[in-house]
């Protein structure tokens, strides 16, 4: 992934769309194999795909691409080449190993460089999902990510799966005190949160508050609307994870 992604142009040389890159950063360590968590995550992302496609259709001024990286004992790209939202398909992940979150951050940092990122694009959206504790130097990986201009400008969100996720680490990844990690305690809440983080921030990035004098919009912290409650959501005493 070393080639710079070009922006498509209409006849006459006018830019037709600015790229927006969305990257899932997903924990597939051994603990994700417990209590059906990895299956729930696969299902939740799959259920979010129609909503992501709808967002892309409604925001034609952005050319939206999705990728996914997984981390356990090391990290690897689950979707290595940027895939348009319109073509997005999901292949199930499996779980096993430790939690090398820092390695995933470092690999994402490489993709925030210019190139492969173009100079003119919408801020990327990075979503971290984890159920545990990092087992490597996550601070070093996060520093590498934040050292890249597009890494620093990215909208960074996180979801904690279950009660054992390290909320402090997920908050450090977000980097804004106004935005808190979401906590999914069962499959239903995970589906709702996945739908939320894969659509609401994309809309906010493409349609930020207007700026004076035609200047480029400044993207501030993205405040997510609360997800609608599910009638099937267990009470806190009946949480699965």
Backbone as JSON, one array per atom type, in Angstrom:
{
  "sequence": "XXXXXXXXXXXXXXXXXXXXXXXXXXXXXXXXXXXXXXXXXXXXXXXXXXXXXXXXXXXXXXXXXXXXXXXXXXXXXXXXXXXXXXXXXXXXXXXXXXXXXXXXXXXXXXXXXXXXXXXXXXXXXXXXXXXXXXXXXXXXXXXXXXXXXXXXXXXXXXXXXXXXXXXXXXXXXXXXXXXXXXXXXXXXXXXXXXXXXXXXXXXXXXXXXXXXXXXXXXXXXXXXXXXXXXXXXXXXXXXXX",
  "N": [[0.84, -1.19, 0.0], [1.59, 1.47, -1.08], [1.11, 3.33, -3.01], [-0.16, 6.56, -3.75], [-3.47, 7.47, -3.12], [-5.63, 8.52, -5.57], [-7.82, 11.29, -6.32], [-10.94, 11.14, -7.82], [-11.92, 12.71, -10.89], [-14.11, 14.94, -12.6], [-15.12, 15.52, -16.07], [-13.27, 18.19, -17.51], [-11.66, 18.65, -15.41], [-12.51, 19.16, -12.79], [-12.67, 18.43, -9.37], [-14.37, 15.6, -8.28], [-14.91, 14.28, -5.91], [-13.78, 14.12, -2.54], [-11.51, 11.99, -0.87], [-12.42, 9.86, 1.87], [-11.27, 8.1, 4.49], [-11.97, 5.21, 6.32], [-11.19, 3.27, 9.06], [-11.29, 0.22, 10.68], [-10.02, -0.9, 13.79], [-9.26, -3.69, 15.27], [-9.59, -5.84, 18.01], [-8.63, -9.12, 18.24], [-7.84, -10.96, 20.08], [-7.22, -13.81, 22.31], [-9.17, -13.71, 24.37], [-11.39, -12.72, 23.11], [-12.59, -14.87, 22.03], [-14.2, -15.89, 23.93], [-17.48, -16.34, 25.29], [-18.89, -15.79, 22.96], [-18.02, -13.39, 21.8], [-16.38, -12.71, 19.55], [-17.9, -13.69, 17.43], [-20.14, -12.08, 17.74], [-19.04, -9.58, 17.16], [-18.26, -9.89, 14.46], [-20.84, -10.26, 13.36], [-22.03, -7.8, 14.02], [-20.55, -5.89, 12.56], [-21.15, -6.76, 10.01], [-23.91, -6.27, 9.97], [-23.87, -3.53, 10.01], [-23.11, -2.74, 7.5], [-25.11, -2.14, 5.4], [-26.01, 0.34, 6.37], [-23.71, 1.9, 6.29], [-23.33, 1.97, 3.55], [-25.56, 3.44, 2.83], [-24.98, 5.93, 3.99], [-22.77, 6.64, 2.43], [-23.99, 6.88, -0.05], [-25.62, 9.1, 0.36], [-23.84, 11.13, 0.71], [-22.34, 12.29, -1.61], [-20.26, 13.96, -2.16], [-18.05, 12.97, -0.97], [-15.69, 10.4, -1.36], [-15.81, 7.38, -0.14], [-13.86, 5.1, 1.71], [-13.09, 1.92, 3.12], [-11.18, 0.07, 5.48], [-9.7, -2.61, 7.41], [-7.95, -3.57, 10.31], [-6.54, -6.14, 12.27], [-5.61, -7.18, 15.58], [-3.67, -9.29, 17.6], [-1.57, -11.65, 18.54], [0.76, -9.9, 17.42], [-0.08, -7.96, 14.47], [-2.3, -7.6, 11.69], [-3.46, -6.77, 8.39], [-6.81, -7.06, 7.83], [-8.58, -6.22, 5.92], [-6.85, -5.11, 3.44], [-6.5, -3.38, 1.22], [-7.87, -0.22, 0.37], [-11.35, -0.22, 0.3], [-14.26, 0.63, -1.41], [-17.15, 2.03, 0.17], [-19.47, 1.24, -1.11], [-18.82, -1.23, -2.16], [-18.3, -2.79, -0.01], [-17.7, -5.72, 1.74], [-17.8, -8.32, 4.19], [-15.55, -10.53, 5.74], [-15.44, -13.14, 8.05], [-13.73, -12.92, 11.18], [-11.37, -14.69, 13.27], [-10.47, -15.62, 16.65], [-7.62, -15.42, 18.89], [-4.57, -15.61, 20.76], [-2.42, -12.93, 22.05], [-2.57, -9.41, 22.96], [-1.61, -7.27, 21.02], [-1.85, -4.32, 20.68], [-0.4, -1.95, 20.25], [1.21, -2.54, 18.05], [-0.69, -2.62, 16.02], [-1.47, 0.09, 16.02], [0.92, 1.25, 15.11], [1.08, 0.22, 12.51], [-1.19, 1.32, 11.35], [-0.41, 3.97, 11.53], [1.55, 4.1, 9.55], [-0.03, 4.17, 7.3], [-1.15, 6.63, 7.48], [0.6, 8.43, 6.53], [1.82, 10.76, 3.99], [2.67, 10.2, 0.69], [0.86, 7.11, 1.61], [-1.62, 8.48, 1.95], [-3.53, 11.1, 0.48], [-2.83, 14.64, 0.04], [-5.05, 16.3, 0.16], [-7.97, 15.62, 1.65], [-10.85, 14.28, 3.38], [-10.87, 14.26, 6.98], [-9.63, 11.21, 8.34], [-11.5, 8.43, 9.73], [-11.1, 6.59, 12.55], [-11.68, 3.64, 14.25], [-11.43, 2.01, 17.22], [-11.69, -1.14, 18.73], [-11.92, -3.13, 21.57], [-11.5, -5.73, 24.05], [-9.89, -6.02, 26.21], [-6.63, -5.79, 27.77], [-3.77, -4.04, 26.6], [-0.87, -5.81, 25.48], [1.57, -5.07, 24.6], [3.79, -2.37, 23.67], [1.76, -0.06, 23.66], [1.69, 2.68, 23.95], [3.9, 3.63, 22.55], [3.13, 2.91, 19.94], [0.82, 4.47, 19.69], [1.92, 7.01, 19.89], [3.4, 7.06, 17.52], [1.29, 7.02, 15.69], [0.01, 9.45, 16.28], [1.97, 11.19, 15.53], [1.81, 11.53, 12.86], [0.39, 13.76, 10.49], [-2.24, 13.2, 9.44], [-2.99, 11.22, 11.18], [-3.19, 12.6, 13.59], [-5.2, 14.41, 12.93], [-7.32, 12.75, 12.56], [-10.62, 11.49, 13.22], [-11.13, 9.83, 16.1], [-12.46, 7.05, 17.62], [-13.81, 4.76, 20.08], [-14.74, 1.48, 21.21], [-15.52, -0.38, 24.01], [-15.58, -3.77, 24.75], [-17.35, -5.56, 26.95], [-16.6, -5.9, 30.53], [-13.91, -6.03, 31.11], [-12.3, -4.54, 29.48], [-9.75, -2.11, 28.92], [-10.47, 0.91, 29.82], [-9.11, 3.32, 30.18], [-7.0, 3.19, 28.33], [-8.45, 3.11, 25.93], [-9.59, 5.63, 26.08], [-7.31, 7.24, 25.9], [-6.62, 6.73, 23.26], [-8.75, 7.96, 21.91], [-8.38, 10.67, 22.65], [-9.72, 13.04, 23.28], [-11.3, 14.7, 25.85], [-13.99, 15.21, 25.86], [-15.24, 13.17, 24.56], [-16.22, 9.92, 25.19], [-15.28, 6.45, 25.58], [-17.44, 3.98, 24.22], [-19.35, 1.43, 25.82], [-19.97, -1.87, 25.28], [-22.0, -4.34, 26.45], [-23.27, -6.61, 25.67], [-24.48, -8.52, 22.84], [-26.54, -7.14, 21.48], [-26.18, -4.41, 22.21], [-23.66, -4.02, 21.15], [-24.11, -4.22, 18.38], [-25.69, -1.92, 17.99], [-23.9, 0.12, 18.72], [-21.82, -0.27, 16.89], [-23.14, 0.33, 14.48], [-23.6, 3.01, 15.01], [-20.99, 4.25, 15.29], [-19.99, 3.84, 12.78], [-21.38, 5.42, 11.07], [-22.42, 7.99, 12.1], [-20.04, 9.63, 12.73], [-18.94, 9.82, 10.17], [-20.86, 11.27, 8.74], [-20.61, 13.66, 10.19], [-18.01, 14.47, 9.64], [-18.05, 14.92, 6.87], [-20.0, 16.85, 6.71], [-19.44, 19.32, 8.31], [-19.76, 22.11, 10.7], [-20.38, 25.24, 9.09], [-17.84, 27.44, 7.82], [-16.46, 30.76, 8.01], [-15.9, 33.01, 5.18], [-15.44, 31.14, 3.22], [-13.47, 29.33, 3.97], [-11.61, 26.31, 4.59], [-13.39, 23.78, 6.32], [-13.14, 23.31, 9.85], [-12.5, 20.52, 11.72], [-13.8, 19.59, 14.68], [-14.0, 17.96, 17.92], [-15.97, 15.05, 17.62], [-19.17, 14.65, 18.63], [-21.04, 12.03, 19.58], [-24.4, 11.11, 18.94], [-26.67, 9.75, 21.38], [-27.2, 6.24, 21.16], [-30.23, 4.72, 20.08], [-32.32, 3.08, 22.44], [-32.52, -0.48, 22.82], [-35.28, -2.67, 22.76], [-34.77, -5.21, 23.52], [-32.56, -5.21, 25.05], [-30.6, -6.44, 27.7], [-30.96, -5.79, 31.24], [-28.64, -4.04, 33.43], [-27.95, -5.9, 35.32], [-28.15, -8.23, 33.99], [-26.2, -8.41, 32.08], [-24.23, -9.79, 29.48], [-21.47, -9.85, 28.98]],
  "CA": [[0.0, 0.0, 0.0], [2.5, 2.6, -1.15], [0.68, 4.3, -3.99], [-1.08, 7.57, -3.24], [-4.82, 7.32, -3.65], [-6.01, 9.71, -6.32], [-9.2, 11.75, -6.24], [-11.55, 11.09, -9.13], [-12.22, 14.01, -11.45], [-15.1, 15.04, -13.64], [-14.61, 16.18, -17.27], [-12.95, 19.58, -17.26], [-10.67, 18.7, -14.35], [-13.06, 19.46, -11.49], [-12.64, 17.32, -8.41], [-15.72, 15.12, -8.05], [-15.09, 13.83, -4.54], [-12.59, 14.02, -1.7], [-11.53, 10.69, -0.19], [-12.57, 9.74, 3.32], [-10.83, 6.74, 4.83], [-12.51, 4.67, 7.57], [-10.4, 2.08, 9.41], [-11.57, -0.54, 11.9], [-8.85, -1.42, 14.49], [-10.07, -4.69, 15.96], [-8.98, -6.8, 18.92], [-9.03, -10.51, 18.01], [-7.06, -11.77, 21.02], [-7.88, -15.03, 22.77], [-10.35, -13.44, 25.19], [-12.53, -12.45, 22.23], [-13.22, -16.15, 21.71], [-15.09, -16.26, 25.03], [-18.85, -15.82, 25.38], [-19.42, -15.41, 21.66], [-17.72, -11.99, 21.47], [-15.88, -12.53, 18.19], [-19.03, -13.88, 16.53], [-20.99, -10.89, 17.84], [-18.38, -8.49, 16.44], [-18.45, -10.17, 13.04], [-22.24, -10.01, 12.99], [-22.33, -6.37, 14.15], [-19.99, -5.17, 11.41], [-21.94, -7.15, 8.83], [-25.2, -5.58, 10.02], [-23.66, -2.1, 9.78], [-22.74, -2.46, 6.12], [-26.13, -1.39, 4.66], [-26.07, 1.71, 6.88], [-22.53, 2.57, 5.75], [-23.59, 2.21, 2.13], [-26.55, 4.52, 2.75], [-24.26, 7.17, 4.27], [-21.96, 6.96, 1.26], [-24.9, 7.31, -1.12], [-26.16, 10.43, 0.67], [-22.74, 12.1, 0.77], [-21.62, 12.04, -2.85], [-19.06, 14.8, -2.23], [-16.97, 12.18, -0.4], [-15.46, 9.04, -1.87], [-15.54, 6.73, 1.13], [-13.15, 3.84, 1.65], [-13.0, 1.22, 4.4], [-10.18, -0.96, 5.7], [-9.75, -3.18, 8.76], [-6.74, -4.21, 10.8], [-6.78, -6.92, 13.48], [-4.42, -7.38, 16.4], [-3.63, -10.33, 18.64], [-0.11, -11.8, 18.63], [1.07, -9.14, 16.23], [-1.22, -7.32, 13.82], [-2.33, -7.8, 10.25], [-4.58, -6.15, 7.71], [-7.92, -7.95, 7.49], [-8.89, -5.65, 4.61], [-5.6, -4.38, 3.25], [-6.65, -2.33, 0.21], [-9.08, 0.57, 0.59], [-12.52, -0.73, -0.41], [-15.33, 1.62, -1.36], [-18.29, 1.63, 0.99], [-20.45, 0.58, -1.98], [-18.39, -2.6, -2.43], [-17.87, -3.36, 1.27], [-18.14, -7.04, 2.16], [-17.08, -8.69, 5.4], [-15.16, -11.91, 5.98], [-15.37, -13.33, 9.49], [-12.46, -13.03, 11.88], [-11.29, -15.65, 14.35], [-9.76, -15.03, 17.78], [-6.57, -16.2, 19.53], [-3.33, -14.88, 20.96], [-2.37, -11.85, 23.03], [-3.25, -8.16, 22.58], [-0.57, -6.35, 20.55], [-2.53, -3.12, 20.19], [0.58, -0.98, 19.79], [1.62, -2.92, 16.71], [-1.74, -2.17, 15.12], [-1.36, 1.54, 15.91], [2.08, 1.57, 14.27], [0.76, -0.1, 11.12], [-2.12, 2.35, 10.89], [0.38, 5.2, 11.38], [2.2, 4.07, 8.23], [-1.04, 4.51, 6.29], [-1.53, 8.03, 7.65], [1.62, 9.25, 5.89], [1.51, 11.27, 2.64], [1.64, 9.18, 0.5], [-0.25, 6.84, 0.7], [-2.74, 9.4, 2.04], [-3.38, 12.31, -0.33], [-2.75, 15.87, 0.82], [-6.38, 16.86, 0.34], [-8.94, 14.56, 1.93], [-11.56, 14.46, 4.63], [-10.18, 13.58, 8.08], [-9.96, 9.79, 8.46], [-12.23, 7.97, 10.91], [-10.46, 5.4, 13.09], [-12.5, 3.08, 15.33], [-10.74, 0.97, 17.97], [-12.59, -2.0, 19.5], [-11.11, -4.06, 22.35], [-12.14, -6.27, 25.25], [-8.9, -6.35, 27.22], [-5.49, -4.96, 28.11], [-2.65, -4.19, 25.66], [0.25, -6.61, 25.97], [2.81, -4.55, 24.03], [4.01, -0.94, 23.89], [0.71, 0.68, 22.96], [2.0, 4.11, 23.98], [4.79, 3.9, 21.42], [2.34, 2.85, 18.72], [-0.07, 5.62, 19.66], [2.77, 8.16, 19.6], [3.69, 7.01, 16.09], [0.07, 7.4, 14.99], [-0.24, 10.88, 16.48], [3.04, 11.98, 14.91], [1.43, 11.76, 11.47], [-0.65, 14.79, 10.42], [-3.58, 12.64, 9.28], [-3.32, 10.49, 12.4], [-3.6, 13.59, 14.58], [-6.45, 15.02, 12.5], [-8.36, 11.74, 12.43], [-11.65, 11.28, 14.23], [-10.79, 8.56, 16.73], [-13.51, 6.59, 18.51], [-13.51, 3.42, 20.6], [-15.79, 0.68, 21.85], [-15.08, -1.41, 24.94], [-16.44, -4.95, 24.79], [-17.33, -6.19, 28.26], [-16.12, -5.17, 31.71], [-12.46, -6.17, 31.3], [-11.57, -3.66, 28.57], [-9.03, -1.02, 29.57], [-11.12, 2.15, 29.41], [-8.11, 4.38, 30.13], [-6.29, 3.08, 27.06], [-9.38, 3.51, 24.88], [-9.73, 7.08, 26.18], [-6.08, 7.82, 25.35], [-6.71, 6.64, 21.81], [-9.67, 9.0, 21.46], [-7.62, 11.91, 22.75], [-10.58, 14.18, 23.59], [-12.02, 14.42, 27.09], [-15.44, 15.32, 25.64], [-15.75, 11.94, 23.95], [-15.91, 8.77, 26.03], [-15.47, 5.14, 24.95], [-18.72, 3.3, 24.38], [-19.15, 0.1, 26.41], [-20.96, -2.86, 24.86], [-22.04, -5.45, 27.41], [-23.99, -7.73, 25.08], [-24.48, -8.47, 21.39], [-27.45, -6.1, 21.0], [-25.58, -3.08, 22.34], [-22.53, -3.95, 20.23], [-24.66, -3.91, 17.06], [-26.12, -0.52, 17.96], [-22.73, 0.99, 18.77], [-21.11, -0.41, 15.62], [-23.88, 1.14, 13.51], [-23.43, 4.42, 15.35], [-19.65, 4.77, 15.01], [-19.67, 3.69, 11.35], [-22.21, 6.34, 10.28], [-22.51, 9.35, 12.64], [-18.84, 10.45, 12.52], [-18.75, 10.06, 8.74], [-21.72, 12.4, 8.42], [-20.08, 14.87, 10.83], [-16.78, 14.86, 8.94], [-18.39, 15.43, 5.54], [-20.89, 18.01, 6.84], [-19.13, 20.04, 9.56], [-20.31, 23.46, 10.74], [-19.83, 26.11, 8.05], [-16.77, 28.35, 8.23], [-16.56, 32.04, 7.29], [-15.01, 33.36, 4.07], [-15.17, 30.0, 2.35], [-12.3, 28.59, 4.39], [-11.83, 24.88, 4.81], [-14.0, 23.53, 7.64], [-12.29, 22.76, 10.91], [-13.18, 19.39, 12.36], [-13.6, 19.51, 16.11], [-14.42, 16.67, 18.49], [-17.26, 14.55, 17.16], [-20.01, 14.21, 19.73], [-21.98, 11.05, 19.05], [-25.72, 11.07, 19.56], [-26.88, 8.48, 22.09], [-27.91, 5.25, 20.35], [-31.59, 4.44, 20.55], [-32.33, 1.86, 23.25], [-33.11, -1.68, 22.24], [-36.23, -3.28, 23.68], [-34.27, -6.53, 23.92], [-31.32, -5.04, 25.8], [-30.7, -6.88, 29.09], [-30.62, -4.81, 32.26], [-27.23, -4.13, 33.81], [-27.72, -7.11, 36.1], [-28.19, -9.4, 33.12], [-25.23, -8.24, 31.02], [-23.6, -11.04, 29.07], [-20.01, -9.79, 29.01]],
  "C": [[0.88, 1.24, 0.0], [2.04, 3.66, -2.13], [-0.29, 5.27, -3.36], [-2.43, 7.4, -3.9], [-5.22, 8.61, -4.33], [-7.47, 10.03, -6.1], [-9.78, 11.75, -7.64], [-11.95, 12.48, -9.58], [-13.29, 13.91, -12.53], [-14.47, 15.64, -14.89], [-14.4, 17.66, -17.0], [-12.01, 19.76, -16.09], [-11.2, 19.03, -12.98], [-13.04, 18.22, -10.59], [-14.07, 16.89, -8.11], [-15.95, 14.7, -6.61], [-13.74, 13.83, -3.83], [-12.64, 12.68, -0.98], [-11.71, 10.82, 1.31], [-12.27, 8.29, 3.65], [-11.32, 6.37, 6.22], [-11.75, 3.38, 7.85], [-10.88, 1.49, 10.73], [-10.24, -1.04, 12.46], [-9.39, -2.39, 15.53], [-9.24, -5.69, 16.76], [-9.53, -8.2, 18.61], [-8.2, -11.44, 18.89], [-7.88, -12.93, 21.56], [-9.14, -14.79, 23.58], [-11.59, -13.14, 24.36], [-13.23, -13.73, 21.8], [-14.22, -16.57, 22.77], [-16.47, -15.62, 24.88], [-19.4, -15.29, 24.06], [-19.07, -14.0, 21.21], [-17.24, -11.82, 20.04], [-17.0, -12.73, 17.17], [-19.94, -12.66, 16.55], [-20.37, -9.72, 17.1], [-18.49, -8.68, 14.94], [-19.87, -9.82, 12.59], [-22.56, -8.51, 13.02], [-21.78, -5.58, 12.97], [-20.78, -5.5, 10.16], [-23.28, -6.41, 8.81], [-25.06, -4.08, 9.77], [-23.44, -1.76, 8.33], [-23.83, -1.73, 5.35], [-26.22, 0.07, 5.09], [-24.88, 2.52, 6.38], [-22.73, 2.9, 4.27], [-24.59, 3.35, 1.95], [-25.89, 5.87, 3.0], [-23.44, 7.6, 3.06], [-22.83, 7.48, 0.13], [-25.39, 8.73, -0.89], [-25.1, 11.52, 0.68], [-21.83, 11.93, -0.44], [-20.37, 12.91, -2.99], [-17.84, 14.11, -1.62], [-16.89, 10.82, -1.08], [-14.96, 8.22, -0.69], [-14.93, 5.34, 0.94], [-13.06, 3.24, 3.05], [-11.88, 0.2, 4.36], [-10.37, -1.51, 7.11], [-8.42, -3.82, 9.08], [-7.09, -4.94, 12.1], [-5.48, -7.06, 14.26], [-4.67, -8.46, 17.44], [-2.16, -10.53, 18.96], [0.47, -11.19, 17.36], [-0.19, -8.49, 15.67], [-1.14, -7.58, 12.33], [-3.56, -7.12, 9.66], [-5.61, -7.21, 7.33], [-8.53, -7.52, 6.15], [-7.74, -4.71, 4.31], [-5.72, -3.22, 2.26], [-7.93, -1.55, 0.49], [-10.22, 0.1, -0.32], [-13.63, 0.31, -0.3], [-16.46, 1.11, -0.49], [-19.29, 0.85, 0.15], [-20.12, -0.88, -2.21], [-18.06, -3.37, -1.15], [-18.54, -4.71, 1.54], [-17.27, -7.45, 3.35], [-16.8, -10.18, 5.43], [-14.9, -12.08, 7.46], [-13.93, -13.45, 9.99], [-12.53, -14.17, 12.88], [-10.39, -15.05, 15.44], [-8.72, -15.99, 18.34], [-5.33, -15.35, 19.7], [-3.45, -13.79, 22.0], [-2.95, -10.57, 22.43], [-2.22, -7.1, 22.19], [-1.2, -5.13, 19.87], [-1.55, -2.1, 19.61], [1.06, -1.27, 18.38], [0.58, -2.46, 15.69], [-1.68, -0.66, 14.93], [-0.22, 1.93, 14.97], [1.79, 1.31, 12.79], [-0.24, 0.89, 10.54], [-1.38, 3.67, 10.67], [1.06, 5.25, 10.02], [1.24, 4.49, 7.13], [-1.54, 5.94, 6.41], [-0.49, 8.98, 7.05], [1.13, 9.74, 4.53], [2.73, 11.07, 1.75], [1.82, 8.04, 1.52], [-1.45, 7.76, 0.83], [-2.5, 10.59, 1.14], [-3.31, 13.53, 0.58], [-4.13, 16.43, 1.12], [-7.38, 15.72, 0.48], [-9.77, 14.99, 3.14], [-10.76, 13.77, 5.74], [-10.59, 12.11, 8.15], [-10.79, 9.54, 9.72], [-11.62, 6.64, 11.33], [-11.27, 4.91, 14.28], [-11.78, 1.89, 15.94], [-11.76, 0.19, 18.81], [-11.74, -3.04, 20.23], [-11.87, -4.54, 23.58], [-11.14, -6.49, 26.38], [-7.82, -5.31, 27.41], [-4.4, -5.13, 27.05], [-1.52, -5.0, 26.28], [1.57, -6.16, 25.37], [2.89, -3.05, 24.32], [2.97, -0.14, 23.11], [1.0, 2.17, 22.93], [2.93, 4.49, 22.83], [4.05, 3.88, 20.1], [1.43, 4.04, 18.58], [0.72, 6.9, 19.36], [3.1, 8.22, 18.11], [2.48, 7.45, 15.28], [-0.17, 8.9, 15.09], [0.84, 11.77, 15.89], [2.75, 12.27, 13.45], [0.3, 12.79, 11.4], [-2.06, 14.21, 10.3], [-3.97, 11.78, 10.48], [-3.82, 11.43, 13.48], [-4.95, 14.21, 14.23], [-7.62, 14.03, 12.48], [-9.4, 11.84, 13.55], [-11.43, 9.89, 14.81], [-11.85, 8.22, 17.77], [-13.18, 5.18, 19.0], [-14.73, 2.8, 21.24], [-15.11, -0.35, 22.75], [-16.08, -2.55, 24.91], [-16.3, -5.59, 26.16], [-16.68, -5.33, 29.33], [-14.61, -5.2, 31.88], [-11.65, -5.28, 30.38], [-10.93, -2.52, 29.34], [-9.57, 0.31, 29.06], [-10.11, 3.29, 29.3], [-7.35, 4.37, 28.8], [-7.2, 3.54, 25.9], [-9.6, 5.03, 24.89], [-8.48, 7.79, 25.63], [-6.09, 7.79, 23.83], [-7.62, 7.73, 21.27], [-9.01, 10.37, 21.52], [-8.43, 13.16, 23.0], [-11.4, 13.85, 24.83], [-13.53, 14.48, 26.92], [-16.05, 14.04, 25.11], [-15.29, 10.76, 24.8], [-16.04, 7.47, 25.23], [-16.89, 4.64, 25.2], [-18.45, 1.91, 24.98], [-20.3, -0.81, 26.0], [-20.89, -4.05, 25.8], [-22.8, -6.67, 26.9], [-24.04, -7.52, 23.57], [-25.37, -7.36, 20.84], [-26.82, -4.72, 21.08], [-24.4, -2.94, 21.4], [-23.02, -3.61, 18.82], [-25.03, -2.44, 16.97], [-24.93, 0.43, 17.95], [-21.93, 0.92, 17.46], [-21.82, 0.41, 14.53], [-23.64, 2.63, 13.75], [-22.06, 4.95, 14.92], [-19.28, 4.67, 13.54], [-20.48, 4.64, 10.48], [-22.16, 7.78, 10.81], [-21.23, 10.16, 12.44], [-18.57, 10.74, 11.06], [-19.6, 11.24, 8.3], [-21.15, 13.7, 8.97], [-18.83, 15.38, 10.12], [-17.11, 15.51, 7.6], [-19.21, 16.71, 5.63], [-20.63, 18.74, 8.15], [-19.8, 21.4, 9.57], [-19.63, 24.35, 9.71], [-18.81, 27.07, 8.64], [-16.88, 29.65, 7.44], [-15.56, 32.13, 6.15], [-14.61, 32.17, 3.22], [-13.96, 29.19, 2.74], [-12.64, 27.13, 4.59], [-12.42, 24.67, 6.2], [-13.01, 22.92, 8.6], [-13.07, 21.68, 11.64], [-12.83, 19.38, 13.83], [-13.98, 18.13, 16.62], [-15.82, 16.29, 18.01], [-18.04, 14.03, 18.36], [-21.08, 13.28, 19.18], [-23.34, 11.2, 19.72], [-25.9, 9.76, 20.3], [-27.63, 7.5, 21.21], [-29.29, 4.99, 20.93], [-31.59, 3.14, 21.34], [-33.0, 0.71, 22.53], [-34.1, -2.29, 23.22], [-35.77, -4.64, 24.2], [-33.0, -6.45, 24.74], [-31.48, -5.54, 27.23], [-30.42, -5.74, 30.06], [-29.18, -5.03, 32.69], [-26.96, -5.4, 34.61], [-27.7, -8.36, 35.25], [-27.19, -9.3, 31.98], [-24.5, -9.55, 30.74], [-22.1, -10.99, 29.29], [-19.51, -9.02, 30.22]]
}
